[in-house]
């Protein structure tokens, strides 16, 4: 599951989301303290580094409950849902990443 393709795509998604958030954070005319900006960027970076594990945990969780279920939905709806899910996983990866690592490690041991 954590092959080079999966990890590469996950990091690409994570750093695109991080770039969008940093762009919004550092808008000219937006008042913020430099320490707050640096710490926010640090949290975004940690979230981006944990995102592949969170996404792998999500895929394993999805496979556990949906297994080989095939759903037919319009491509635009699927794209929007994929973007929403990836955004939510990226935002929660600082909390879900360690849980996903623990789950995937335990699953591999058995």
Buried (B, 14 or more C-beta within 10 A) or exposed (E): EBEEEBBEEBBEBBBEBBEEBBEEBEEEEEEEEEEEBEEBBEEBBEBBBBBBBBBBBBBBEEEEEEEEEEEEEEEEEEEEEEEEEBBEBBBBBBEBBBEBBEBBEEEEEE
